[in-house]
Amino acid sequence: MARKIGSRYTAHQILGRGSAGTVWLGEGPDGPVAVKLLREDLSSDQELVGRFVQERTALLGLEHPHVVSVRDLVVDGNDLALVMDLVRGTDLRTRLDRERRLAPEAAVAIVADVADGLAAAHAAGVVHRDVKPENILLDMQGPVGPGGSHRALLTDFGVAKLIDTPRRTRATKIIGTPDYLAPEIVEGLPPRASVDIYALATVLYELLAGFTPFGGGHPGAVLRRHVTESVVPLPGIPDELWQLLVQCLAKAPASRLRASELADRLRELLPLLAGMPPLDVDEPDAEPAEQGGEDALSSGPAQAAGPPVRRRGAVPLVPGARPADSNRDTHTSMRVPGPDELAGGARGTARAPRASGARRPGSARNRAVARRRRLTLAALTVTLLAAVGAGAWLAASDDEPGADPRDSNSSVPATP
């Protein structure tokens, strides 16, 4: 059913839903558009509406071939909407769900496009703050690029910043998607351009491996890994690409490349990656959800007790989010964990990827296998010792002269 959005736009059908709002296929004075209608509770927040109007100039002025342009911002009664260019294609999460991982050449070409878009945004003083596959659109109408990639465009500029108003988050909250959050955000520092580089490097790792470097399991564990763990090498990629990933996933923001540098370096690597097939690696074993009463680090419900669940990609934190949603935003307000919380949890190679079919040392599965082997060996040892003891006793009984076979304990010769 069609609905009016302001005086200039009509929304015809829903393209996708997310935690921040609903994306509609709309029509405007200049043709088809995408309309992101924010949730009613957001549109009724007067502080957020004021921030929305303040950001209008910056968002409308952001024009780049690899950025989904914002054409208009609508404030009309209970409606708060971003009117954007309509991209004929799909989002990168949908492609990942279908293919699990991409060939390195295609992955690098897509990320180089996004880095170009970020460079333009950062030059204009705009930080995206929520770079993830859901916010990267692939233009299927345009020409095919390296490795069969399609032109990539970054969307949803400004949404995280709009939601992150001082009254909502104060100094103890963070906004974002856990798998892609830079360590400085987890530690409560203000977001700068370097957080987008960290998130984009995480996306590149996910495109290559099929899973994020620090994701999986309880959201609190994900946040800790960003701060305490080092990224583990992916087997099978050129060292030049790996060193680039390591630099952009550095814990210190100053150590990361700028967006323009990242785009240039990635494009220099494309000839080296030509024809390389997708990596053949297995996802690390999922870890059990950590218990701690109510979920202190996330606004979502606590996970039920039970066996570990294998996860791939972002940890969904939106209660009731459905896998069928084509735009699964996970903007979520989370408490900034304290130093003692960040100090706990697994470290080092807790989520080390490995070659396909190989087992990761120290994994829960390997520990269970080792326990079963030890129990089996102990049982066999006991059985063997019992058999040896019984055999020795029988041999001694048979060799004793005049022993009465009816009395195994007799040592007195029988009377004839």
C-alpha positions in Angstrom: 0.0 0.0 0.0 1.4 3.4 -1.0 2.0 6.1 1.6 3.1 9.7 1.3 6.5 10.8 2.6 6.3 14.5 3.0 4.9 16.5 0.1 7.2 15.3 -2.7 7.6 11.5 -2.3 5.4 8.4 -2.3 6.6 5.1 -0.9 5.2 2.1 -2.8 6.7 -1.1 -1.3 9.1 -2.3 1.4 12.5 -3.3 0.2 13.9 -4.2 3.6 13.6 -3.7 7.4 16.3 -3.0 10.0 16.6 -1.9 13.6 16.8 1.8 12.6 13.8 1.7 10.3 12.3 0.5 7.0 13.6 1.0 3.4 10.9 1.7 0.8 10.9 1.8 -2.9 9.6 5.3 -3.6 8.9 7.8 -6.3 9.9 11.4 -6.3 9.9 14.4 -8.7 12.9 13.0 -10.5 12.0 9.4 -10.6 12.5 6.3 -8.4 14.2 6.7 -5.1 14.9 4.6 -2.0 13.3 6.1 1.2 14.7 5.1 4.6 11.9 5.8 7.1 13.3 5.8 10.6 11.4 4.1 13.5 8.6 6.0 15.2 10.4 6.2 18.5 13.3 7.9 16.8 11.1 10.3 14.9 9.4 11.3 18.1 12.7 12.2 19.7 13.0 16.0 19.4 16.7 16.0 20.1 17.2 13.5 17.3 15.0 15.5 14.9 17.2 18.6 15.7 20.3 16.6 14.9 18.7 15.3 11.7 18.2 18.9 10.5 21.7 20.0 11.5 23.2 17.1 9.5 21.2 18.0 6.4 23.9 20.1 4.7 26.7 17.6 5.3 24.8 14.6 4.1 23.2 16.3 1.0 26.7 17.6 -0.1 28.3 14.1 -0.1 28.5 13.1 -3.8 30.8 10.3 -5.1 30.4 7.4 -7.5 30.9 4.9 -4.6 28.5 6.6 -2.2 24.7 6.3 -2.3 23.8 9.9 -2.4 21.2 11.4 0.0 18.8 13.5 -2.1 16.6 14.8 0.7 15.9 14.6 4.4 12.2 14.7 5.3 10.7 15.8 8.6 6.9 15.6 8.4 4.8 15.0 11.4 5.8 11.5 12.7 7.9 10.8 9.6 11.6 11.1 9.6 13.2 9.9 6.4 16.3 9.9 4.3 15.6 9.9 0.5 18.5 8.3 -1.3 19.4 7.2 -4.8 18.0 3.8 -5.8 20.7 1.2 -6.5 19.5 -1.6 -8.8 21.2 -4.6 -7.2 21.7 -6.2 -3.9 23.7 -5.7 -0.7 27.0 -7.4 0.1 25.6 -9.4 3.0 23.1 -11.1 0.6 26.0 -12.1 -1.7 28.0 -13.4 1.2 25.0 -15.4 2.5 24.8 -17.0 -1.0 28.5 -17.5 -1.7 30.0 -17.6 1.9 33.3 -16.1 0.7 34.6 -14.3 -2.5 37.6 -14.8 -4.6 40.4 -12.4 -3.4 40.4 -10.4 -6.6 36.7 -9.6 -6.3 36.8 -9.0 -2.6 39.7 -6.5 -2.9 38.0 -4.7 -5.8 34.8 -4.2 -3.8 36.7 -3.0 -0.7 38.8 -0.6 -2.9 35.5 1.0 -4.2 34.3 1.5 -0.6 37.6 2.9 0.5 37.3 5.5 -2.4 33.8 6.4 -1.1 35.1 6.7 2.5 38.0 8.9 1.3 35.5 11.4 -0.1 33.4 11.3 3.1 36.3 11.8 5.4 37.6 14.7 3.3 34.1 16.3 3.9 34.4 15.7 7.6 31.8 12.8 7.6 32.5 9.6 9.5 30.3 6.7 8.6 30.6 4.8 11.9 28.8 1.6 10.7 30.7 0.1 7.8 29.5 -3.5 7.3 28.3 -5.7 4.4 24.6 -4.7 5.0 25.6 -1.1 4.2 27.5 -1.9 1.0 25.4 -2.1 -2.1 26.4 -3.8 -5.4 25.2 -2.1 -8.6 24.2 -5.0 -10.8 23.2 -2.7 -13.7 26.8 -1.4 -14.2 29.8 -3.1 -15.9 31.6 -6.0 -14.3 34.9 -5.2 -12.7 38.0 -7.3 -11.6 37.2 -10.8 -10.6 33.6 -10.5 -11.7 32.9 -7.8 -9.1 30.2 -5.1 -9.4 30.5 -1.5 -8.5 30.2 -1.1 -4.8 28.5 1.9 -3.1 28.4 2.7 0.6 25.1 3.7 2.0 23.5 4.8 5.3 25.8 7.7 6.0 24.7 9.6 9.0 22.3 7.0 10.5 24.6 5.9 13.3 25.5 9.5 14.1 21.8 10.5 14.2 20.9 7.7 16.6 24.0 8.4 18.7 22.6 11.6 20.4 24.1 12.6 23.8 20.9 12.0 25.6 20.6 8.5 24.3 24.1 7.4 24.8 25.7 9.7 27.4 29.2 8.7 28.1 28.6 5.0 28.9 27.0 3.7 25.7 28.3 2.7 22.3 26.4 2.5 19.0 27.3 0.1 16.3 27.6 -3.5 15.2 29.9 -5.6 17.4 31.8 -7.5 14.8 33.0 -4.3 13.1 33.6 -2.0 16.1 37.1 -0.5 16.4 38.8 -1.1 19.8 38.8 2.6 20.6 35.0 2.6 20.3 34.7 -0.3 22.7 36.9 1.6 25.2 34.6 4.6 25.0 36.7 7.0 22.8 35.0 9.3 20.3 34.8 7.9 16.7 37.1 9.3 14.1 37.8 8.4 10.5 40.1 5.5 11.6 37.1 3.6 12.9 35.8 3.3 9.4 39.2 1.9 8.2 39.1 -0.8 10.9 35.5 -1.7 10.0 36.3 -1.9 6.3 39.4 -4.1 7.0 37.1 -6.4 9.0 34.7 -6.5 6.0 37.6 -7.5 3.7 38.7 -10.2 6.1 35.1 -11.5 6.1 34.9 -11.5 2.3 38.1 -13.6 2.2 37.5 -16.0 5.1 33.7 -16.2 5.3 33.7 -15.0 8.9 34.9 -11.9 10.8 38.2 -12.0 12.7 36.8 -11.3 16.2 33.1 -12.3 15.8 31.1 -15.3 17.1 29.4 -16.1 20.4 28.3 -13.7 23.1 28.4 -9.9 22.1 30.5 -9.2 25.2 33.1 -11.7 24.1 33.2 -10.1 20.7 33.9 -6.7 22.2 36.7 -8.1 24.4 38.4 -9.7 21.4 38.6 -6.4 19.5 40.6 -5.0 22.4 42.6 -8.0 23.7 43.2 -10.3 20.7 45.5 -10.1 17.7 44.2 -11.0 14.3 45.3 -14.5 13.2 46.7 -15.0 9.7 44.6 -16.4 6.9 46.3 -19.3 5.1 46.6 -18.9 1.4 46.7 -15.2 0.8 49.7 -13.2 -0.5 51.8 -11.7 2.3 51.4 -8.2 0.8 47.6 -8.4 1.2 48.0 -9.8 4.7 50.3 -7.0 5.8 47.8 -4.5 4.6 45.0 -6.2 6.6 47.2 -6.2 9.7 48.0 -2.5 9.4 44.3 -1.6 9.0 43.3 -3.8 11.9 45.9 -2.3 14.2 44.6 -1.5 17.8 46.2 1.9 17.6 44.1 4.2 15.3 47.2 6.2 14.2 48.8 3.0 12.8 46.0 2.5 10.2 46.1 3.8 6.7 43.9 6.6 5.5 41.0 5.6 3.2 42.7 7.0 0.0 45.9 5.1 0.8 44.0 1.9 1.4 42.2 2.2 -1.9 45.4 2.8 -3.8 47.3 -0.1 -2.1 44.4 -2.5 -2.8 44.2 -1.6 -6.5 48.0 -2.2 -6.8 47.4 -5.7 -5.5 44.7 -6.6 -8.1 47.1 -8.1 -10.7 48.7 -10.3 -8.1 45.3 -11.7 -7.2 44.0 -12.3 -10.7 42.6 -15.9 -11.1 43.1 -16.8 -7.4 40.2 -19.0 -6.2 38.3 -18.3 -2.9 40.3 -19.4 0.2 39.6 -22.9 1.5 39.5 -22.3 5.3 37.2 -23.5 8.0 35.4 -21.2 10.4 36.8 -21.3 14.0 34.7 -23.3 16.5 32.0 -21.1 18.1 32.6 -20.6 21.8 29.8 -21.1 24.4 27.9 -18.0 25.4 29.4 -16.3 28.5 27.2 -16.2 31.5 27.0 -13.1 33.7 23.4 -12.6 34.8 21.6 -10.2 32.5 23.4 -9.3 29.3 25.3 -6.3 30.5 27.0 -5.5 27.2 24.0 -5.8 24.9 20.4 -4.7 24.7 19.4 -8.1 23.3 18.1 -11.1 25.4 20.6 -13.4 27.1 21.4 -16.5 25.2 19.8 -19.7 26.5 22.1 -22.3 27.9 22.9 -25.1 25.6 25.6 -26.3 23.1 27.6 -23.7 21.3 26.1 -22.4 18.1 28.2 -21.9 15.0 27.9 -18.3 13.8 29.1 -16.7 10.6 29.2 -13.0 10.0 27.8 -10.3 12.3 26.3 -11.1 15.6 22.6 -10.1 15.4 21.6 -8.0 18.4 18.1 -6.8 17.3 15.4 -8.7 19.2 13.1 -10.5 16.8 15.2 -9.7 13.7 14.3 -12.1 10.9 16.9 -13.7 8.5 14.6 -12.9 5.6 15.1 -9.2 6.1 17.1 -7.8 3.2 18.6 -4.9 5.3 19.5 -6.4 8.7 20.8 -3.3 10.4 22.2 -3.9 13.9 22.5 -0.4 15.3 22.4 -1.2 19.0 23.1 0.7 22.2 25.6 -1.2 24.4 27.2 -0.3 27.7 30.9 0.4 27.5 32.6 -2.5 29.3 34.9 -1.7 32.2 38.7 -2.5 32.2 38.1 -5.7 34.3 35.6 -7.0 31.8 37.9 -6.2 28.8 40.8 -8.0 30.6 38.9 -11.4 30.7 38.1 -13.9 28.0 40.1 -15.9 25.5 43.2 -14.5 23.9 45.6 -15.1 21.1 44.5 -17.9 18.8 41.1 -18.5 20.4 39.5 -18.1 17.0 42.3 -19.1 14.7 41.2 -20.0 11.2 42.7 -23.2 9.7 42.9 -25.0 6.5 39.8 -26.8 5.5 39.4 -30.1 7.4 42.2 -29.4 9.8 41.3 -29.2 13.5 42.3 -26.1 15.5 44.6 -27.0 18.5 42.9 -26.2 21.8 39.4 -26.1 20.3 36.4 -27.4 22.3 36.0 -30.2 19.8 39.6 -31.2 20.1 39.5 -31.2 23.9 36.4 -33.4 23.8 38.2 -35.8 21.4 41.2 -35.8 23.6 39.1 -36.6 26.7 37.4 -39.5 24.9 40.8 -40.9 23.8 42.1 -40.7 27.4 39.0 -42.4 28.8 39.2 -45.1 26.1 42.9 -45.7 26.8 42.3 -45.9 30.5 39.6 -48.4 30.0 41.7 -50.5 27.7 44.6 -50.3 30.2 42.4 -51.5 33.1 41.0 -54.4 31.0 44.5 -55.4 29.9 45.8 -55.4 33.5 42.8 -57.4 34.6 43.4 -60.0 31.9 47.1 -60.2 32.6 46.4 -60.7 36.4 43.8 -63.4 35.7 46.1 -65.2 33.3 48.9 -65.2 35.9 46.7 -66.5 38.6 45.4 -69.3 36.4 48.9 -70.3 35.4 50.0 -70.5 39.1 47.0 -72.6 40.0 47.6 -75.1 37.2 51.3 -75.5 38.0 50.9 -76.3 41.8 51.3 -80.1 42.5 48.2 -81.8 44.0 46.1 -78.7 43.9 42.4 -79.4 44.4 40.6 -77.9 41.4 37.5 -77.6 43.7 39.3 -75.4 46.1 41.3 -72.6 44.5 42.5 -71.3 47.9 43.8 -74.8 49.2 47.5 -75.2 49.9 47.1 -78.5 51.7 47.6 -81.7 49.7 44.4 -83.7 49.4 44.1 -87.0 51.3 43.9 -90.0 49.0 
